[in-house]
Amino acid sequence: MQLPKDFIQKYQQLLIQDAPQFLASFSDPVTSGFRINPLKARADQINESLTDPINQIDNAYYGVVDGNKIDHLAGWIYSQDPSAMNVAQMAQPQSFERVLDLCAAPGGKTTQLASLMHDQGLLIANEINHQRARILSSNVERWGLQHTVVTNNTPDQLAKYFPEFFDCIVVDAPCSGEGLFRKDSQAISYWSLDYVHKCAARQCEILQAAVKMLRPGGRLIYSTCTFAPEENEQNMNWLAYQFNFQILPLPHHAGMDTGRPQWGDNNPALINAVRLFPQHYHGEGHFICALQKPGSTLVEQNTAPLTTAPKLPHVQLWQEFLNATLQKVNFSYLTLQKDTLYNAAFPINQQLNHLKVMRNGLRLGEFKKNRFVPNHALALALKPQQFKQLIDLDENQFKHFIHGEALILDQPPKFKGWVGVSFEKKVFSWGRLVNNQLKNFYPKGLRQ
């Protein structure tokens, strides 16, 4: 790998005797990993090899995931860099908390935070870039989350409507991407010393918005996938002194380095941060720091909407679908946005009414011409036993179905209407039975 000359010189000066091993690590193979979705699966139900667990990360393993296989399509696993998995793990979100993932796309940390929260409390996942926010929303959907709101706003726009609101804020800040060099050659092409400084300045702007949204006593978890002190220790030292934040100790497991106080104005508390260098830790590299805002300690809060939604138009159509198709479900906070029905994670008539919302909780479906059509997200959020009727495909049927084809069943079932569709008992779509034909409702954008 041809590293930039300025990059080599910089880290030779910073790392001194450790520099040769650090620079040589960029020629090593990329490290891959994945997490099992505890909301849906057990380890013994996964097809991927589980022989190489990632220490100290819940439900995590080293290995490469095939995105075309059922475990991925059904939202049972998520491919993620092992270094990046440490951010949500060290954030320690609680199931009763209000949590913000401020720079959330593509969704690895969001899905991990939600898993650690047992899909309870309130998690808002925000992404400023619209296209990346769509990818984030898709991954939230595939993971089957019901208590997550996906927004597409600037940090300053969010701060205007959520002053001192969140118990925990994760800022995985956009950065110069030095930890991506091994797996993304473009990261090398746009790197420069000047770009590092521009990223550091932008990160400070994001952090100022995060400070406004964090309640007294709340935790801020900052991370980057770069090694640059300007974007890491120096920004954390600035934040601690500018806002009187306390830098909290983080666990340092095998292969993890401490932060470097000498790279951040000799602030001794920076030793509490975590650095993941690829020559020491089996991952692509990361920096993680936890801070606490001065003020009162955290207390348990009720994050659910206070009242159920009023009676909705077409509610009878929804109830008819529910009675015919599902069982053992409880959707208590129905809201209607145009013709789309949601089970809301947050009251839409409050702060969210002023923001760009990609999804508010679970998208249940749409009302079309006096009928209710369930959304793909609803299928992925349900357990197999919550469908009154479930059709489990064989391997050949599965290949045709994910291609978008309707299926002719050899033995027509004795029921009709909406059914869950699964492969290996892993639900991945809706289907509709008409006589012996299983009509295909697998989303066109996901078909292979």
C-alpha positions as CSV (number, residue, x, y, z in Angstrom):
1,M,0.0,0.0,0.0
2,Q,1.3,3.4,-1.0
3,L,0.8,5.7,2.0
4,P,1.0,9.5,1.7
5,K,4.5,10.8,2.4
6,D,3.1,13.4,4.9
7,F,1.2,10.7,6.7
8,I,4.4,8.5,7.1
9,Q,6.5,11.4,8.3
10,K,3.8,12.5,10.8
11,Y,3.5,9.2,12.5
12,Q,7.2,8.5,12.4
13,Q,7.5,11.7,14.6
14,L,4.6,10.8,16.8
15,L,5.1,7.1,17.4
16,I,8.9,7.0,17.1
17,Q,10.0,3.4,17.8
18,D,6.4,2.1,17.3
19,A,6.1,3.7,13.9
20,P,7.6,0.9,11.7
21,Q,5.2,-1.7,13.1
22,F,2.2,0.8,12.8
23,L,3.1,1.6,9.2
24,A,3.7,-2.0,8.3
25,S,0.2,-2.9,9.6
26,F,-1.4,-1.1,6.6
27,S,-0.2,-4.0,4.4
28,D,-2.0,-6.6,6.5
29,P,-5.4,-8.0,5.4
30,V,-8.6,-6.2,6.3
31,T,-10.2,-7.4,9.5
32,S,-14.0,-8.2,9.2
33,G,-16.6,-9.0,11.8
34,F,-20.3,-9.3,12.5
35,R,-22.8,-9.2,15.3
36,I,-25.8,-11.5,16.0
37,N,-29.1,-9.7,16.5
38,P,-30.2,-10.7,20.1
39,L,-33.7,-9.4,19.4
40,K,-34.2,-12.2,16.9
41,A,-31.6,-14.9,17.1
42,R,-29.6,-17.3,19.2
43,A,-26.1,-18.2,18.3
44,D,-27.0,-21.8,17.5
45,Q,-29.4,-20.6,14.8
46,I,-26.8,-18.8,12.8
47,N,-25.3,-20.3,9.6
48,E,-22.0,-18.2,9.8
49,S,-19.0,-19.7,11.6
50,L,-19.0,-18.7,15.3
51,T,-15.6,-20.1,16.1
52,D,-13.8,-16.8,16.6
53,P,-15.6,-14.6,19.1
54,I,-14.6,-10.9,19.6
55,N,-13.7,-10.5,23.2
56,Q,-15.7,-8.1,25.4
57,I,-18.3,-7.4,22.6
58,D,-21.7,-8.9,23.1
59,N,-22.8,-11.4,20.3
60,A,-19.8,-10.5,18.1
61,Y,-17.5,-12.7,16.0
62,Y,-14.7,-12.3,13.4
63,G,-15.6,-13.3,9.9
64,V,-17.0,-12.2,6.6
65,V,-20.7,-12.1,6.0
66,D,-22.4,-12.9,2.7
67,G,-25.0,-10.2,2.2
68,N,-27.1,-12.4,-0.1
69,K,-27.7,-15.1,2.5
70,I,-30.8,-15.4,4.7
71,D,-29.1,-14.5,8.0
72,H,-28.3,-11.0,6.6
73,L,-31.6,-10.5,4.7
74,A,-33.7,-11.4,7.7
75,G,-31.7,-9.1,10.0
76,W,-30.2,-11.8,12.1
77,I,-26.6,-10.6,11.7
78,Y,-24.9,-7.3,10.9
79,S,-21.4,-6.9,9.3
80,Q,-19.3,-4.4,11.2
81,D,-15.6,-3.6,11.8
82,P,-14.5,-5.1,15.1
83,S,-12.9,-1.9,16.3
84,A,-16.1,0.1,15.7
85,M,-18.1,-2.4,17.8
86,N,-16.3,-1.1,20.9
87,V,-18.0,2.3,20.7
88,A,-21.6,1.3,21.5
89,Q,-20.4,-1.4,23.9
90,M,-18.5,1.2,25.9
91,A,-21.4,3.6,25.8
92,Q,-23.4,1.2,28.0
93,P,-26.8,2.5,27.1
94,Q,-29.6,1.6,29.4
95,S,-33.1,0.4,28.4
96,F,-34.8,3.3,30.1
97,E,-32.6,6.0,28.6
98,R,-33.0,8.6,25.9
99,V,-30.1,8.0,23.6
100,L,-28.9,10.0,20.5
101,D,-26.7,8.5,17.8
102,L,-25.8,11.9,16.2
103,C,-23.8,10.8,13.2
104,A,-25.4,7.4,12.7
105,A,-25.1,6.1,9.1
106,P,-24.8,3.4,8.0
107,G,-26.3,2.0,11.2
108,G,-23.8,-0.3,12.8
109,K,-23.6,1.6,16.1
110,T,-27.4,2.3,16.0
111,T,-28.3,-1.3,15.7
112,Q,-25.8,-2.2,18.4
113,L,-27.1,0.5,20.8
114,A,-30.6,-0.6,20.3
115,S,-29.6,-4.2,21.0
116,L,-27.9,-3.2,24.2
117,M,-31.1,-1.3,25.1
118,H,-33.3,-4.4,24.4
119,D,-35.1,-2.2,21.9
120,Q,-36.6,-0.1,24.7
121,G,-36.3,3.5,25.9
122,L,-35.9,5.9,23.1
123,L,-33.1,5.9,20.5
124,I,-32.9,8.7,17.9
125,A,-30.5,8.0,15.0
126,N,-29.6,11.0,13.0
127,E,-27.7,11.4,9.7
128,I,-27.2,14.7,7.9
129,N,-26.7,13.2,4.4
130,H,-30.0,12.2,2.9
131,Q,-28.8,9.2,0.9
132,R,-26.8,7.9,3.9
133,A,-29.9,8.5,6.1
134,R,-31.9,6.2,3.7
135,I,-29.3,3.5,4.2
136,L,-29.5,4.0,7.9
137,S,-33.2,3.7,7.9
138,S,-33.0,0.5,5.9
139,N,-30.7,-1.1,8.4
140,V,-32.9,0.0,11.3
141,E,-35.8,-1.7,9.5
142,R,-33.8,-4.9,8.8
143,W,-32.8,-5.1,12.4
144,G,-36.5,-5.0,13.4
145,L,-36.3,-2.0,15.7
146,Q,-39.5,-0.5,17.2
147,H,-38.3,2.2,19.5
148,T,-35.9,4.0,17.2
149,V,-36.5,7.3,15.4
150,V,-34.4,8.0,12.2
151,T,-33.9,11.7,11.4
152,N,-32.2,13.6,8.6
153,N,-31.1,16.9,10.1
154,T,-28.0,18.9,11.0
155,P,-26.8,18.7,14.6
156,D,-27.8,22.4,15.1
157,Q,-31.3,21.7,13.9
158,L,-31.7,18.9,16.4
159,A,-30.2,21.0,19.2
160,K,-32.9,23.6,18.7
161,Y,-35.7,21.2,19.6
162,F,-33.9,18.9,22.1
163,P,-32.2,21.1,24.7
164,E,-30.7,19.0,27.5
165,F,-32.9,16.1,26.5
166,F,-30.6,13.0,26.1
167,D,-29.1,10.9,28.8
168,C,-26.4,9.6,26.4
169,I,-25.1,10.9,23.1
170,V,-22.8,9.0,20.8
171,V,-20.8,11.1,18.3
172,D,-19.0,8.9,15.9
173,A,-17.7,11.9,14.1
174,P,-17.0,12.2,10.4
175,C,-13.2,12.2,10.2
176,S,-10.1,12.0,8.0
177,G,-10.6,8.2,7.9
178,E,-7.0,7.0,8.5
179,G,-8.4,3.9,10.0
180,L,-10.1,3.1,6.7
181,F,-6.9,3.0,4.6
182,R,-6.8,-0.8,4.4
183,K,-10.3,-1.3,3.2
184,D,-11.0,1.9,1.2
185,S,-8.3,3.2,-1.2
186,Q,-10.4,6.4,-1.7
187,A,-9.7,7.3,2.0
188,I,-6.0,7.6,1.0
189,S,-6.7,9.7,-2.0
190,Y,-8.5,12.5,-0.1
191,W,-6.2,12.5,2.9
192,S,-4.0,15.5,3.6
193,L,-2.6,17.4,6.6
194,D,-5.0,20.2,5.8
195,Y,-8.0,17.8,5.5
196,V,-7.2,16.6,9.1
197,H,-7.4,20.1,10.4
198,K,-10.7,20.7,8.5
199,C,-12.2,17.6,10.0
200,A,-11.1,18.6,13.5
201,A,-12.8,22.0,13.1
202,R,-16.0,20.4,11.9
203,Q,-16.0,17.9,14.8
204,C,-15.8,20.8,17.2
205,E,-19.0,22.3,15.6
206,I,-20.8,18.9,16.0
207,L,-19.7,18.6,19.6
208,Q,-21.0,22.0,20.5
209,A,-24.4,21.0,19.3
210,A,-24.2,17.7,21.2
211,V,-23.3,19.6,24.4
212,K,-26.5,21.5,24.1
213,M,-28.6,18.4,23.8
214,L,-27.0,16.5,26.7
215,R,-28.7,16.8,30.0
216,P,-26.7,17.5,33.2
217,G,-25.0,14.4,34.3
218,G,-25.4,12.8,30.9
219,R,-22.7,10.9,29.0
220,L,-21.1,11.8,25.7
221,I,-19.2,9.1,23.8
222,Y,-16.9,10.4,21.2
223,S,-15.2,8.3,18.6
224,T,-13.4,8.5,15.2
225,C,-11.9,6.0,12.8
226,T,-8.7,8.0,12.5
227,F,-5.4,8.2,14.4
228,A,-4.9,12.0,14.2
229,P,-4.3,13.7,17.6
230,E,-5.9,16.8,16.2
231,E,-9.2,15.0,15.8
232,N,-8.9,12.9,19.0
233,E,-7.0,14.0,22.1
234,Q,-6.8,17.6,21.1
235,N,-10.6,17.8,20.5
236,M,-11.3,16.0,23.8
237,N,-9.0,18.3,25.7
238,W,-10.7,21.3,24.2
239,L,-14.2,19.9,25.1
240,A,-13.2,19.1,28.7
241,Y,-11.9,22.5,29.4
242,Q,-14.4,24.5,27.3
243,F,-17.5,23.0,29.0
244,N,-16.0,21.6,32.2
245,F,-16.7,18.0,31.2
246,Q,-15.1,15.1,33.1
247,I,-13.2,12.6,31.0
248,L,-14.4,9.2,32.3
249,P,-12.3,6.0,32.5
250,L,-13.0,3.3,29.9
251,P,-12.0,-0.3,30.1
252,H,-8.8,-1.2,28.4
253,H,-8.8,-4.8,27.3
254,A,-6.0,-6.8,25.6
255,G,-4.7,-5.1,22.6
256,M,-6.1,-1.7,23.5
257,D,-3.9,1.4,24.0
258,T,-4.6,4.3,26.2
259,G,-5.1,7.9,25.0
260,R,-2.0,9.9,24.8
261,P,-2.0,12.9,27.2
262,Q,1.1,14.3,25.4
263,W,-0.9,14.7,22.3
264,G,-3.6,16.7,24.1
265,D,-1.9,19.5,26.0
266,N,-0.7,17.0,28.6
267,N,-4.1,16.6,30.1
268,P,-3.6,13.5,32.3
269,A,-7.3,12.5,32.1
270,L,-6.8,11.6,28.4
271,I,-5.1,8.4,29.5
272,N,-8.7,7.2,30.2
273,A,-9.5,7.3,26.4
274,V,-9.1,4.2,24.3
275,R,-6.9,3.9,21.2
276,L,-7.2,0.9,18.9
277,F,-4.1,0.6,16.7
278,P,-4.2,-2.1,14.0
279,Q,-0.8,-3.5,15.0
280,H,-2.1,-4.1,18.5
281,Y,-5.8,-4.7,18.1
282,H,-7.5,-7.1,15.6
283,G,-9.5,-4.4,13.8
284,E,-9.1,-1.4,11.5
285,G,-8.4,1.2,14.2
286,H,-10.5,3.6,16.3
287,F,-10.4,6.3,19.1
288,I,-13.0,6.3,21.9
289,C,-13.5,8.8,24.7
290,A,-16.3,9.1,27.3
291,L,-17.1,12.3,29.0
292,Q,-19.8,13.4,31.5
293,K,-21.5,16.8,31.6
294,P,-21.5,18.6,35.0
295,G,-24.7,18.5,37.0
296,S,-27.1,16.1,38.5
297,T,-26.7,12.3,38.1
298,L,-28.8,10.2,35.8
299,V,-32.3,9.2,36.8
300,E,-34.7,6.8,35.2
301,Q,-37.2,8.5,32.8
302,N,-40.3,7.4,31.1
303,T,-39.6,7.9,27.4
304,A,-42.9,6.5,26.0
305,P,-45.7,8.7,24.6
306,L,-48.0,9.7,27.4
307,T,-51.3,8.8,25.7
308,T,-52.4,6.6,22.9
309,A,-53.3,8.2,19.6
310,P,-56.9,9.3,19.0
311,K,-59.1,7.2,16.7
312,L,-57.7,7.2,13.2
313,P,-59.3,7.1,9.8
314,H,-59.5,3.6,8.4
315,V,-58.7,2.1,11.8
316,Q,-61.2,-0.6,11.1
317,L,-59.1,-1.8,8.1
318,W,-56.1,-2.0,10.4
319,Q,-58.0,-3.9,13.0
320,E,-59.3,-6.4,10.4
321,F,-55.8,-7.0,9.2
322,L,-54.6,-7.4,12.7
323,N,-57.3,-9.9,13.6
324,A,-56.8,-12.0,10.5
325,T,-53.0,-12.0,10.3
326,L,-51.2,-11.5,13.7
327,Q,-51.4,-12.7,17.3
328,K,-49.7,-11.8,20.6
329,V,-48.8,-8.2,19.4
330,N,-49.3,-4.9,21.2
331,F,-49.2,-1.7,19.2
332,S,-50.2,1.0,21.7
333,Y,-49.2,4.3,20.0
334,L,-50.7,4.4,16.6
335,T,-50.0,7.5,14.5
336,L,-51.0,8.2,10.9
337,Q,-48.7,10.2,8.6
338,K,-50.6,10.8,5.4
339,D,-51.6,7.3,4.5
340,T,-48.8,5.5,6.5
341,L,-49.6,3.9,9.9
342,Y,-46.8,3.8,12.5
343,N,-46.4,2.5,16.0
344,A,-44.7,5.7,17.2
345,A,-41.5,5.7,19.3
346,F,-42.0,9.4,20.1
347,P,-45.0,11.8,19.9
348,I,-45.0,13.2,16.4
349,N,-46.7,16.4,17.4
350,Q,-43.9,17.5,19.7
351,Q,-40.2,18.1,18.6
352,L,-40.3,15.8,15.6
353,N,-43.0,17.9,13.9
354,H,-40.3,20.5,13.2
355,L,-37.7,18.0,11.8
356,K,-37.1,15.8,8.9
357,V,-38.1,12.3,10.1
358,M,-37.3,9.2,8.0
359,R,-39.1,6.9,10.4
360,N,-40.7,7.3,13.8
361,G,-40.7,3.9,15.4
362,L,-42.2,1.0,13.5
363,R,-43.8,1.5,10.1
364,L,-46.8,-0.8,10.1
365,G,-48.2,-0.2,6.6
366,E,-50.3,1.9,4.3
367,F,-53.9,2.4,3.6
368,K,-54.6,2.0,-0.2
369,K,-58.0,2.0,-1.8
370,N,-59.9,0.8,1.2
371,R,-57.4,-1.9,2.2
372,F,-54.4,-2.1,4.5
373,V,-51.1,-3.2,3.0
374,P,-48.5,-4.2,5.6
375,N,-45.0,-2.7,5.4
376,H,-41.8,-4.7,5.0
377,A,-40.6,-3.3,8.4
378,L,-43.5,-4.9,10.2
379,A,-42.6,-8.4,8.9
380,L,-39.0,-7.9,10.0
381,A,-40.0,-6.7,13.5
382,L,-42.2,-9.8,14.3
383,K,-41.2,-13.1,15.7
384,P,-42.4,-16.3,13.7
385,Q,-44.9,-17.2,16.4
386,Q,-46.6,-13.8,16.0
387,F,-47.9,-14.6,12.5
388,K,-51.1,-16.6,12.4
389,Q,-49.9,-18.1,9.1
390,L,-46.2,-18.6,8.1
391,I,-45.0,-20.2,4.9
392,D,-41.4,-21.5,5.1
393,L,-39.8,-21.8,1.7
394,D,-37.4,-24.5,0.5
395,E,-34.0,-23.4,-0.9
396,N,-35.3,-23.3,-4.5
397,Q,-38.4,-21.4,-3.7
398,F,-36.3,-18.9,-1.7
399,K,-34.0,-18.2,-4.6
400,H,-37.0,-17.4,-6.9
401,F,-38.9,-15.4,-4.2
402,I,-36.0,-13.0,-3.5
403,H,-35.7,-12.5,-7.2
404,G,-39.3,-11.1,-7.1
405,E,-41.2,-14.0,-8.5
406,A,-44.6,-15.3,-7.3
407,L,-44.7,-18.9,-6.4
408,I,-47.2,-21.6,-7.3
409,L,-47.5,-24.0,-4.3
410,D,-47.9,-27.7,-4.9
411,Q,-50.2,-28.1,-1.9
412,P,-52.4,-25.1,-1.5
413,P,-52.8,-24.1,2.2
414,K,-56.3,-24.1,3.7
415,F,-56.0,-20.4,4.4
416,K,-55.6,-17.2,2.3
417,G,-54.6,-13.6,2.7
418,W,-51.5,-12.1,4.2
419,V,-48.8,-14.5,5.5
420,G,-45.3,-14.2,6.8
421,V,-42.6,-15.7,4.4
422,S,-39.5,-17.3,5.9
423,F,-36.6,-19.5,4.9
424,E,-35.1,-21.8,7.5
425,K,-37.8,-20.3,9.9
426,K,-36.2,-16.8,9.5
427,V,-38.9,-14.3,8.5
428,F,-37.8,-12.0,5.7
429,S,-40.9,-10.8,3.8
430,W,-44.7,-10.6,3.4
431,G,-46.6,-12.7,0.9
432,R,-50.3,-12.9,0.0
433,L,-52.0,-16.2,-0.7
434,V,-54.6,-16.3,-3.4
435,N,-55.7,-19.9,-4.1
436,N,-52.4,-21.8,-4.6
437,Q,-50.4,-18.7,-5.6
438,L,-48.1,-16.9,-3.2
439,K,-47.9,-13.4,-4.4
440,N,-44.5,-11.6,-3.9
441,F,-44.2,-8.5,-1.7
442,Y,-40.5,-8.6,-1.2
443,P,-39.4,-4.9,-1.8
444,K,-38.2,-4.3,-5.4
445,G,-35.1,-2.5,-4.1
446,L,-33.9,-5.6,-2.2
447,R,-34.5,-8.2,-5.0
448,Q,-31.5,-10.1,-6.3
